[in-house]
Amino acid sequence: MKTFVGNQFSRYFIIGLQKDDLILESIQKTVQEYGIRNAIITSGIAATYHMRWHHIKDTDVHPTDEILEHSAPMEVGGISGMVIDGVPHLHCTFADHEKAWAEHLEEGCRIQYVGEISMIELLDLDIARIPNEFGVKLISEKR
């Protein structure tokens, strides 16, 4: 276990999404445009018609990801995660009328009506996601 402690946060961002906007790509664009290095996603909700995600496919020493997609009217109940060294890593819970998912958010998720994402920028951490011996990217001090 490693704990990273900061004591300075700065700007907060609210991203309003409309019909056909892309969720992850909009967050990535905000991160780039405003030069955000590290942030915490504080809230994320949306009504969507297409979702794309990945999950671990097995429990091998070196994990394998499986990418899936689904098109239907869906509600996103929550998006959470962090931006570390300028790269968002987000998890998402969402459901259609039959089934619910809790997965890693991928590019290609489209808004049907509305989406709202909020995040707070962290200023004084010098961290990155660095792969360990199994290829899993863990939060670490920057090298």
TITORZA-295197 format. One record per atom (N, C-alpha, C): residue number from 1; residue in three letters; chain; atom name; x, y, z. Coordinates in nm, 3 decimals, decimal comma, padded with zeros to 5 digits. Example, Ala and Ser with C-alpha at 12.3 -4.5 7.8 and 13.67 -1.06 7.14 Angstrom:
BEGIN
     i    aa   ch   at        xx        yy        zz
     1   Ala    A    N    01,319   -00,569    00,780
     1   Ala    A   CA    01,230   -00,450    00,780
     1   Ala    A    C    01,320   -00,330    00,780
     2   Ser    A    N    01,285   -00,225    00,708
     2   Ser    A   CA    01,367   -00,106    00,714
     2   Ser    A    C    01,290    00,003    00,787
//
This chain:
BEGIN
     i    aa   ch   at        xx        yy        zz
     1   Met    A    N    00,083   -00,118    00,000
     1   Met    A   CA    00,000    00,000    00,000
     1   Met    A    C    00,088    00,124    00,000
     2   Lys    A    N    00,046    00,222   -00,077
     2   Lys    A   CA    00,112    00,352   -00,079
     2   Lys    A    C    00,007    00,459   -00,060
     3   Thr    A    N    00,039    00,559    00,016
     3   Thr    A   CA   -00,052    00,671    00,036
     3   Thr    A    C    00,016    00,798   -00,014
     4   Phe    A    N   -00,057    00,876   -00,091
     4   Phe    A   CA   -00,006    01,001   -00,146
     4   Phe    A    C   -00,089    01,113   -00,085
     5   Val    A    N   -00,022    01,208   -00,022
     5   Val    A   CA   -00,092    01,314    00,050
     5   Val    A    C   -00,063    01,448   -00,015
     6   Gly    A    N   -00,167    01,520   -00,046
     6   Gly    A   CA   -00,155    01,656   -00,096
     6   Gly    A    C   -00,240    01,745   -00,009
     7   Asn    A    N   -00,217    01,874   -00,018
     7   Asn    A   CA   -00,300    01,965    00,061
     7   Asn    A    C   -00,343    02,088   -00,017
     8   Gln    A    N   -00,331    02,080   -00,149
     8   Gln    A   CA   -00,373    02,193   -00,231
     8   Gln    A    C   -00,461    02,145   -00,345
     9   Phe    A    N   -00,582    02,199   -00,348
     9   Phe    A   CA   -00,665    02,179   -00,465
     9   Phe    A    C   -00,702    02,315   -00,519
    10   Ser    A    N   -00,742    02,318   -00,643
    10   Ser    A   CA   -00,756    02,445   -00,711
    10   Ser    A    C   -00,892    02,457   -00,777
    11   Arg    A    N   -00,889    02,460   -00,906
    11   Arg    A   CA   -01,010    02,482   -00,984
    11   Arg    A    C   -01,103    02,362   -00,977
    12   Tyr    A    N   -01,230    02,388   -00,993
    12   Tyr    A   CA   -01,327    02,282   -01,012
    12   Tyr    A    C   -01,390    02,303   -01,148
    13   Phe    A    N   -01,431    02,194   -01,208
    13   Phe    A   CA   -01,484    02,195   -01,344
    13   Phe    A    C   -01,619    02,124   -01,346
    14   Ile    A    N   -01,712    02,180   -01,419
    14   Ile    A   CA   -01,839    02,115   -01,446
    14   Ile    A    C   -01,854    02,108   -01,597
    15   Ile    A    N   -01,865    01,988   -01,649
    15   Ile    A   CA   -01,875    01,965   -01,792
    15   Ile    A    C   -02,019    01,928   -01,823
    16   Gly    A    N   -02,087    02,011   -01,901
    16   Gly    A   CA   -02,224    01,985   -01,942
    16   Gly    A    C   -02,225    01,921   -02,080
    17   Leu    A    N   -02,285    01,805   -02,091
    17   Leu    A   CA   -02,288    01,731   -02,217
    17   Leu    A    C   -02,429    01,731   -02,276
    18   Gln    A    N   -02,436    01,733   -02,409
    18   Gln    A   CA   -02,562    01,736   -02,480
    18   Gln    A    C   -02,568    01,621   -02,580
    19   Lys    A    N   -02,679    01,611   -02,650
    19   Lys    A   CA   -02,704    01,506   -02,748
    19   Lys    A    C   -02,582    01,479   -02,835
    20   Asp    A    N   -02,542    01,353   -02,845
    20   Asp    A   CA   -02,433    01,302   -02,927
    20   Asp    A    C   -02,293    01,336   -02,877
    21   Asp    A    N   -02,279    01,412   -02,769
    21   Asp    A   CA   -02,146    01,436   -02,712
    21   Asp    A    C   -02,088    01,303   -02,663
    22   Leu    A    N   -01,957    01,293   -02,665
    22   Leu    A   CA   -01,885    01,175   -02,618
    22   Leu    A    C   -01,834    01,200   -02,476
    23   Ile    A    N   -01,859    01,106   -02,386
    23   Ile    A   CA   -01,830    01,128   -02,244
    23   Ile    A    C   -01,679    01,137   -02,218
    24   Leu    A    N   -01,607    01,029   -02,239
    24   Leu    A   CA   -01,464    01,025   -02,206
    24   Leu    A    C   -01,386    01,127   -02,289
    25   Glu    A    N   -01,420    01,138   -02,416
    25   Glu    A   CA   -01,349    01,233   -02,503
    25   Glu    A    C   -01,370    01,377   -02,456
    26   Ser    A    N   -01,487    01,409   -02,403
    26   Ser    A   CA   -01,513    01,544   -02,351
    26   Ser    A    C   -01,430    01,572   -02,227
    27   Ile    A    N   -01,417    01,470   -02,141
    27   Ile    A   CA   -01,332    01,485   -02,022
    27   Ile    A    C   -01,187    01,502   -02,065
    28   Gln    A    N   -01,141    01,420   -02,160
    28   Gln    A   CA   -01,003    01,431   -02,210
    28   Gln    A    C   -00,977    01,570   -02,270
    29   Lys    A    N   -01,073    01,622   -02,344
    29   Lys    A   CA   -01,059    01,755   -02,405
    29   Lys    A    C   -01,046    01,863   -02,298
    30   Thr    A    N   -01,127    01,855   -02,193
    30   Thr    A   CA   -01,119    01,951   -02,083
    30   Thr    A    C   -00,983    01,942   -02,015
    31   Val    A    N   -00,936    01,820   -01,990
    31   Val    A   CA   -00,804    01,799   -01,927
    31   Val    A    C   -00,695    01,866   -02,011
    32   Gln    A    N   -00,699    01,845   -02,142
    32   Gln    A   CA   -00,597    01,904   -02,232
    32   Gln    A    C   -00,609    02,055   -02,240
    33   Glu    A    N   -00,730    02,105   -02,262
    33   Glu    A   CA   -00,749    02,250   -02,280
    33   Glu    A    C   -00,708    02,331   -02,157
    34   Tyr    A    N   -00,730    02,275   -02,038
    34   Tyr    A   CA   -00,701    02,349   -01,916
    34   Tyr    A    C   -00,572    02,304   -01,847
    35   Gly    A    N   -00,498    02,214   -01,911
    35   Gly    A   CA   -00,369    02,171   -01,856
    35   Gly    A    C   -00,380    02,103   -01,721
    36   Ile    A    N   -00,482    02,022   -01,704
    36   Ile    A   CA   -00,503    01,952   -01,576
    36   Ile    A    C   -00,409    01,833   -01,568
    37   Arg    A    N   -00,330    01,826   -01,463
    37   Arg    A   CA   -00,241    01,711   -01,443
    37   Arg    A    C   -00,306    01,604   -01,357
    38   Asn    A    N   -00,364    01,647   -01,245
    38   Asn    A   CA   -00,425    01,553   -01,152
    38   Asn    A    C   -00,558    01,609   -01,105
    39   Ala    A    N   -00,659    01,522   -01,096
    39   Ala    A   CA   -00,791    01,564   -01,052
    39   Ala    A    C   -00,869    01,444   -01,002
    40   Ile    A    N   -00,972    01,473   -00,926
    40   Ile    A   CA   -01,066    01,372   -00,878
    40   Ile    A    C   -01,200    01,399   -00,945
    41   Ile    A    N   -01,259    01,296   -01,005
    41   Ile    A   CA   -01,394    01,309   -01,058
    41   Ile    A    C   -01,487    01,300   -00,937
    42   Thr    A    N   -01,569    01,404   -00,918
    42   Thr    A   CA   -01,655    01,408   -00,800
    42   Thr    A    C   -01,798    01,363   -00,829
    43   Ser    A    N   -01,840    01,369   -00,955
    43   Ser    A   CA   -01,974    01,327   -00,990
    43   Ser    A    C   -01,983    01,305   -01,140
    44   Gly    A    N   -02,066    01,211   -01,182
    44   Gly    A   CA   -02,091    01,190   -01,323
    44   Gly    A    C   -02,223    01,118   -01,343
    45   Ile    A    N   -02,314    01,181   -01,418
    45   Ile    A   CA   -02,443    01,121   -01,448
    45   Ile    A    C   -02,474    01,149   -01,595
    46   Ala    A    N   -02,561    01,066   -01,654
    46   Ala    A   CA   -02,594    01,089   -01,795
    46   Ala    A    C   -02,709    00,999   -01,839
    47   Ala    A    N   -02,773    01,041   -01,946
    47   Ala    A   CA   -02,866    00,956   -02,021
    47   Ala    A    C   -02,797    00,930   -02,155
    48   Thr    A    N   -02,777    00,803   -02,189
    48   Thr    A   CA   -02,699    00,767   -02,308
    48   Thr    A    C   -02,777    00,672   -02,399
    49   Tyr    A    N   -02,725    00,657   -02,521
    49   Tyr    A   CA   -02,781    00,556   -02,612
    49   Tyr    A    C   -02,675    00,459   -02,661
    50   His    A    N   -02,548    00,485   -02,631
    50   His    A   CA   -02,442    00,390   -02,667
    50   His    A    C   -02,332    00,397   -02,562
    51   Met    A    N   -02,296    00,280   -02,511
    51   Met    A   CA   -02,188    00,272   -02,413
    51   Met    A    C   -02,082    00,174   -02,463
    52   Arg    A    N   -01,959    00,205   -02,428
    52   Arg    A   CA   -01,844    00,121   -02,463
    52   Arg    A    C   -01,757    00,112   -02,338
    53   Trp    A    N   -01,715   -00,010   -02,301
    53   Trp    A   CA   -01,643   -00,029   -02,177
    53   Trp    A    C   -01,549   -00,148   -02,187
    54   His    A    N   -01,464   -00,162   -02,086
    54   His    A   CA   -01,385   -00,284   -02,077
    54   His    A    C   -01,387   -00,336   -01,933
    55   His    A    N   -01,362   -00,465   -01,923
    55   His    A   CA   -01,347   -00,528   -01,792
    55   His    A    C   -01,240   -00,636   -01,803
    56   Ile    A    N   -01,191   -00,681   -01,688
    56   Ile    A   CA   -01,092   -00,789   -01,693
    56   Ile    A    C   -01,165   -00,917   -01,732
    57   Lys    A    N   -01,101   -00,993   -01,820
    57   Lys    A   CA   -01,162   -01,114   -01,875
    57   Lys    A    C   -01,126   -01,238   -01,794
    58   Asp    A    N   -01,015   -01,233   -01,720
    58   Asp    A   CA   -00,968   -01,351   -01,648
    58   Asp    A    C   -00,890   -01,305   -01,525
    59   Thr    A    N   -00,837   -01,398   -01,452
    59   Thr    A   CA   -00,756   -01,366   -01,334
    59   Thr    A    C   -00,614   -01,419   -01,350
    60   Asp    A    N   -00,566   -01,422   -01,474
    60   Asp    A   CA   -00,428   -01,462   -01,499
    60   Asp    A    C   -00,331   -01,362   -01,434
    61   Val    A    N   -00,206   -01,402   -01,422
    61   Val    A   CA   -00,104   -01,314   -01,365
    61   Val    A    C   -00,096   -01,183   -01,443
    62   His    A    N   -00,102   -01,192   -01,575
    62   His    A   CA   -00,107   -01,074   -01,661
    62   His    A    C   -00,251   -01,064   -01,713
    63   Pro    A    N   -00,330   -00,969   -01,660
    63   Pro    A   CA   -00,472   -00,964   -01,694
    63   Pro    A    C   -00,499   -00,933   -01,841
    64   Thr    A    N   -00,610   -00,986   -01,889
    64   Thr    A   CA   -00,658   -00,960   -02,024
    64   Thr    A    C   -00,785   -00,878   -02,015
    65   Asp    A    N   -00,793   -00,769   -02,090
    65   Asp    A   CA   -00,913   -00,687   -02,095
    65   Asp    A    C   -01,002   -00,730   -02,210
    66   Glu    A    N   -01,131   -00,718   -02,190
    66   Glu    A   CA   -01,229   -00,743   -02,295
    66   Glu    A    C   -01,309   -00,614   -02,314
    67   Ile    A    N   -01,319   -00,567   -02,438
    67   Ile    A   CA   -01,393   -00,446   -02,470
    67   Ile    A    C   -01,531   -00,486   -02,522
    68   Leu    A    N   -01,635   -00,421   -02,467
    68   Leu    A   CA   -01,773   -00,450   -02,504
    68   Leu    A    C   -01,846   -00,320   -02,536
    69   Glu    A    N   -01,957   -00,333   -02,609
    69   Glu    A   CA   -02,040   -00,218   -02,644
    69   Glu    A    C   -02,186   -00,257   -02,635
    70   His    A    N   -02,271   -00,157   -02,612
    70   His    A   CA   -02,414   -00,183   -02,605
    70   His    A    C   -02,488   -00,056   -02,647
    71   Ser    A    N   -02,589   -00,073   -02,732
    71   Ser    A   CA   -02,672    00,039   -02,775
    71   Ser    A    C   -02,815    00,015   -02,729
    72   Ala    A    N   -02,868    00,108   -02,652
    72   Ala    A   CA   -03,005    00,106   -02,601
    72   Ala    A    C   -03,022    00,231   -02,516
    73   Pro    A    N   -03,143    00,267   -02,480
    73   Pro    A   CA   -03,159    00,376   -02,383
    73   Pro    A    C   -03,099    00,333   -02,249
    74   Met    A    N   -03,005    00,411   -02,196
    74   Met    A   CA   -02,938    00,375   -02,071
    74   Met    A    C   -02,923    00,497   -01,982
    75   Glu    A    N   -02,922    00,471   -01,853
    75   Glu    A   CA   -02,895    00,574   -01,753
    75   Glu    A    C   -02,762    00,544   -01,687
    76   Val    A    N   -02,677    00,646   -01,681
    76   Val    A   CA   -02,551    00,635   -01,610
    76   Val    A    C   -02,577    00,685   -01,468
    77   Gly    A    N   -02,559    00,594   -01,371
    77   Gly    A   CA   -02,584    00,629   -01,232
    77   Gly    A    C   -02,465    00,691   -01,164
    78   Gly    A    N   -02,346    00,668   -01,219
    78   Gly    A   CA   -02,228    00,726   -01,158
    78   Gly    A    C   -02,103    00,703   -01,241
    79   Ile    A    N   -02,021    00,806   -01,247
    79   Ile    A   CA   -01,887    00,797   -01,305
    79   Ile    A    C   -01,792    00,843   -01,196
    80   Ser    A    N   -01,691    00,764   -01,168
    80   Ser    A   CA   -01,593    00,800   -01,066
    80   Ser    A    C   -01,454    00,765   -01,115
    81   Gly    A    N   -01,355    00,823   -01,053
    81   Gly    A   CA   -01,217    00,796   -01,090
    81   Gly    A    C   -01,130    00,918   -01,071
    82   Met    A    N   -01,016    00,912   -01,135
    82   Met    A   CA   -00,917    01,019   -01,121
    82   Met    A    C   -00,850    01,048   -01,255
    83   Val    A    N   -00,797    01,167   -01,263
    83   Val    A   CA   -00,705    01,204   -01,370
    83   Val    A    C   -00,568    01,203   -01,304
    84   Ile    A    N   -00,478    01,120   -01,354
    84   Ile    A   CA   -00,343    01,111   -01,298
    84   Ile    A    C   -00,245    01,142   -01,411
    85   Asp    A    N   -00,162    01,241   -01,390
    85   Asp    A   CA   -00,063    01,283   -01,489
    85   Asp    A    C   -00,129    01,309   -01,626
    86   Gly    A    N   -00,247    01,371   -01,623
    86   Gly    A   CA   -00,317    01,409   -01,745
    86   Gly    A    C   -00,399    01,300   -01,812
    87   Val    A    N   -00,408    01,182   -01,750
    87   Val    A   CA   -00,480    01,070   -01,812
    87   Val    A    C   -00,596    01,027   -01,723
    88   Pro    A    N   -00,721    01,038   -01,772
    88   Pro    A   CA   -00,835    00,992   -01,693
    88   Pro    A    C   -00,843    00,839   -01,687
    89   His    A    N   -00,874    00,788   -01,569
    89   His    A   CA   -00,904    00,646   -01,549
    89   His    A    C   -01,036    00,643   -01,475
    90   Leu    A    N   -01,143    00,604   -01,546
    90   Leu    A   CA   -01,277    00,620   -01,493
    90   Leu    A    C   -01,355    00,489   -01,492
    91   His    A    N   -01,434    00,472   -01,389
    91   His    A   CA   -01,527    00,360   -01,380
    91   His    A    C   -01,667    00,417   -01,389
    92   Cys    A    N   -01,760    00,333   -01,433
    92   Cys    A   CA   -01,895    00,381   -01,461
    92   Cys    A    C   -01,997    00,273   -01,427
    93   Thr    A    N   -02,106    00,313   -01,363
    93   Thr    A   CA   -02,219    00,223   -01,344
    93   Thr    A    C   -02,333    00,273   -01,433
    94   Phe    A    N   -02,395    00,182   -01,506
    94   Phe    A   CA   -02,502    00,220   -01,598
    94   Phe    A    C   -02,595    00,102   -01,618
    95   Ala    A    N   -02,715    00,131   -01,667
    95   Ala    A   CA   -02,815    00,026   -01,685
    95   Ala    A    C   -02,908    00,060   -01,800
    96   Asp    A    N   -02,953   -00,046   -01,869
    96   Asp    A   CA   -03,063   -00,031   -01,964
    96   Asp    A    C   -03,189   -00,081   -01,891
    97   His    A    N   -03,292   -00,119   -01,962
    97   His    A   CA   -03,416   -00,162   -01,897
    97   His    A    C   -03,409   -00,305   -01,846
    98   Glu    A    N   -03,300   -00,377   -01,879
    98   Glu    A   CA   -03,289   -00,518   -01,844
    98   Glu    A    C   -03,172   -00,552   -01,752
    99   Lys    A    N   -03,063   -00,478   -01,764
    99   Lys    A   CA   -02,938   -00,521   -01,701
    99   Lys    A    C   -02,859   -00,398   -01,655
   100   Ala    A    N   -02,774   -00,418   -01,556
   100   Ala    A   CA   -02,686   -00,312   -01,507
   100   Ala    A    C   -02,541   -00,357   -01,519
   101   Trp    A    N   -02,451   -00,261   -01,537
   101   Trp    A   CA   -02,308   -00,286   -01,550
   101   Trp    A    C   -02,230   -00,192   -01,457
   102   Ala    A    N   -02,112   -00,237   -01,418
   102   Ala    A   CA   -02,014   -00,153   -01,347
   102   Ala    A    C   -01,881   -00,184   -01,413
   103   Glu    A    N   -01,830   -00,090   -01,491
   103   Glu    A   CA   -01,718   -00,120   -01,582
   103   Glu    A    C   -01,621   -00,003   -01,593
   104   His    A    N   -01,512   -00,026   -01,666
   104   His    A   CA   -01,415    00,079   -01,700
   104   His    A    C   -01,467    00,152   -01,824
   105   Leu    A    N   -01,480    00,283   -01,814
   105   Leu    A   CA   -01,531    00,364   -01,924
   105   Leu    A    C   -01,430    00,371   -02,039
   106   Glu    A    N   -01,478    00,351   -02,161
   106   Glu    A   CA   -01,395    00,361   -02,281
   106   Glu    A    C   -01,447    00,473   -02,371
   107   Glu    A    N   -01,367    00,511   -02,468
   107   Glu    A   CA   -01,410    00,610   -02,567
   107   Glu    A    C   -01,527    00,554   -02,648
   108   Gly    A    N   -01,616    00,642   -02,692
   108   Gly    A   CA   -01,726    00,602   -02,778
   108   Gly    A    C   -01,862    00,602   -02,710
   109   Cys    A    N   -01,871    00,648   -02,584
   109   Cys    A   CA   -01,999    00,652   -02,513
   109   Cys    A    C   -02,071    00,781   -02,549
   110   Arg    A    N   -02,194    00,768   -02,602
   110   Arg    A   CA   -02,266    00,884   -02,657
   110   Arg    A    C   -02,388    00,923   -02,573
   111   Ile    A    N   -02,399    01,053   -02,554
   111   Ile    A   CA   -02,509    01,111   -02,478
   111   Ile    A    C   -02,637    01,110   -02,561
   112   Gln    A    N   -02,747    01,071   -02,497
   112   Gln    A   CA   -02,879    01,081   -02,560
   112   Gln    A    C   -02,942    01,217   -02,533
   113   Tyr    A    N   -02,949    01,256   -02,407
   113   Tyr    A   CA   -03,014    01,383   -02,374
   113   Tyr    A    C   -02,922    01,479   -02,299
   114   Val    A    N   -02,864    01,430   -02,189
   114   Val    A   CA   -02,785    01,519   -02,104
   114   Val    A    C   -02,682    01,437   -02,027
   115   Gly    A    N   -02,570    01,502   -01,997
   115   Gly    A   CA   -02,468    01,444   -01,910
   115   Gly    A    C   -02,404    01,555   -01,830
   116   Glu    A    N   -02,363    01,523   -01,708
   116   Glu    A   CA   -02,298    01,621   -01,621
   116   Glu    A    C   -02,183    01,554   -01,549
   117   Ile    A    N   -02,064    01,611   -01,565
   117   Ile    A   CA   -01,943    01,559   -01,501
   117   Ile    A    C   -01,881    01,672   -01,420
   118   Ser    A    N   -01,837    01,642   -01,299
   118   Ser    A   CA   -01,765    01,743   -01,221
   118   Ser    A    C   -01,632    01,686   -01,173
   119   Met    A    N   -01,534    01,773   -01,161
   119   Met    A   CA   -01,403    01,730   -01,110
   119   Met    A    C   -01,333    01,846   -01,041
   120   Ile    A    N   -01,244    01,811   -00,948
   120   Ile    A   CA   -01,164    01,908   -00,874
   120   Ile    A    C   -01,018    01,879   -00,902
   121   Glu    A    N   -00,945    01,983   -00,937
   121   Glu    A   CA   -00,803    01,972   -00,970
   121   Glu    A    C   -00,719    01,965   -00,842
   122   Leu    A    N   -00,620    01,876   -00,844
   122   Leu    A   CA   -00,523    01,862   -00,734
   122   Leu    A    C   -00,391    01,922   -00,779
   123   Leu    A    N   -00,329    02,004   -00,697
   123   Leu    A   CA   -00,213    02,081   -00,742
   123   Leu    A    C   -00,078    02,026   -00,700
   124   Asp    A    N   -00,065    01,964   -00,586
   124   Asp    A   CA    00,069    01,942   -00,531
   124   Asp    A    C    00,111    01,796   -00,526
   125   Leu    A    N    00,058    01,714   -00,614
   125   Leu    A   CA    00,101    01,575   -00,622
   125   Leu    A    C    00,183    01,554   -00,749
   126   Asp    A    N    00,292    01,481   -00,738
   126   Asp    A   CA    00,375    01,449   -00,854
   126   Asp    A    C    00,371    01,298   -00,874
   127   Ile    A    N    00,260    01,252   -00,935
   127   Ile    A   CA    00,234    01,109   -00,946
   127   Ile    A    C    00,203    01,071   -01,090
   128   Ala    A    N    00,212    00,942   -01,116
   128   Ala    A   CA    00,182    00,886   -01,248
   128   Ala    A    C    00,134    00,743   -01,228
   129   Arg    A    N    00,074    00,687   -01,331
   129   Arg    A   CA    00,039    00,544   -01,330
   129   Arg    A    C    00,152    00,470   -01,400
   130   Ile    A    N    00,220    00,384   -01,326
   130   Ile    A   CA    00,337    00,313   -01,378
   130   Ile    A    C    00,309    00,162   -01,371
   131   Pro    A    N    00,328    00,091   -01,482
   131   Pro    A   CA    00,301   -00,054   -01,481
   131   Pro    A    C    00,392   -00,129   -01,384
   132   Asn    A    N    00,333   -00,223   -01,308
   132   Asn    A   CA    00,413   -00,310   -01,222
   132   Asn    A    C    00,461   -00,432   -01,301
   133   Glu    A    N    00,515   -00,531   -01,234
   133   Glu    A   CA    00,570   -00,648   -01,303
   133   Glu    A    C    00,464   -00,731   -01,375
   134   Phe    A    N    00,335   -00,707   -01,343
   134   Phe    A   CA    00,227   -00,780   -01,408
   134   Phe    A    C    00,161   -00,698   -01,519
   135   Gly    A    N    00,213   -00,577   -01,543
   135   Gly    A   CA    00,156   -00,490   -01,645
   135   Gly    A    C    00,038   -00,407   -01,596
   136   Val    A    N    00,010   -00,411   -01,466
   136   Val    A   CA   -00,099   -00,334   -01,408
   136   Val    A    C   -00,047   -00,195   -01,373
   137   Lys    A    N   -00,114   -00,090   -01,423
   137   Lys    A   CA   -00,071    00,047   -01,397
   137   Lys    A    C   -00,116    00,091   -01,259
   138   Leu    A    N   -00,019    00,116   -01,171
   138   Leu    A   CA   -00,046    00,158   -01,033
   138   Leu    A    C   -00,001    00,301   -01,011
   139   Ile    A    N   -00,071    00,372   -00,924
   139   Ile    A   CA   -00,031    00,508   -00,890
   139   Ile    A    C    00,102    00,501   -00,817
   140   Ser    A    N    00,199    00,580   -00,865
   140   Ser    A   CA    00,333    00,582   -00,808
   140   Ser    A    C    00,388    00,723   -00,816
   141   Glu    A    N    00,492    00,747   -00,739
   141   Glu    A   CA    00,562    00,874   -00,753
   141   Glu    A    C    00,625    00,876   -00,891
   142   Lys    A    N    00,627    00,993   -00,955
   142   Lys    A   CA    00,688    01,003   -01,087
   142   Lys    A    C    00,837    00,973   -01,079
   143   Arg    A    N    00,884    00,904   -01,181
   143   Arg    A   CA    01,027    00,869   -01,184
   143   Arg    A    C    01,108    00,980   -01,246
//
